[in-house]
């Protein structure tokens, strides 16, 4: 059972030592091009600073590329970078 803190916030669960990965290559997958990663929708939403439903809509509208794996939609870091690049604007440009 996890301990309860007086402010109502519980401390995060610690991973068993066998599941802890200390490799710096895993620490920041967005900057490491040697590794291939796929993100689930909640992770992609966090990386895009939005919510799950916004990412689902982007996928549904064809604005964000994804990889279907069974019932899951997985998003590559490159798809996220491409999505951001296409939507970047400079000062003075119209939306």
FENSUL-V957519 format. One record per pair of residues at least 6 apart in sequence whose C-alpha atoms are under 7 Angstrom apart, sorted by sequence separation. I is the first residue (numbers start at 1). GAP is how many residues later the second one is. D is the distance in Angstrom with one decimal. If there is no record, write none. Layout:
i = {I	I}
gap = {GAP	GAP}
d = {D	D}
//
This chain:
i = {4	45	58	59	67	68	3	25	45	66	67	29	66	67	66	42	45	65	66	41	41	65	64	64	44	41	40	41	40	39	40	38	39	38	39	38	37	38	37	30}
gap = {6	6	6	6	6	6	7	7	7	7	7	8	8	8	9	10	10	10	10	11	14	14	15	19	31	32	33	33	34	35	35	36	36	37	37	38	39	39	40	47}
d = {5.6	5.2	5.4	6.5	5.7	6.2	6.8	6.4	5.5	6.1	5.0	6.9	5.5	6.1	4.7	5.5	6.0	6.8	7.0	6.2	6.7	5.6	6.6	6.2	6.9	6.8	6.5	6.6	4.9	5.3	6.4	5.6	5.0	5.3	6.1	4.6	6.3	6.9	7.0	6.1}
//
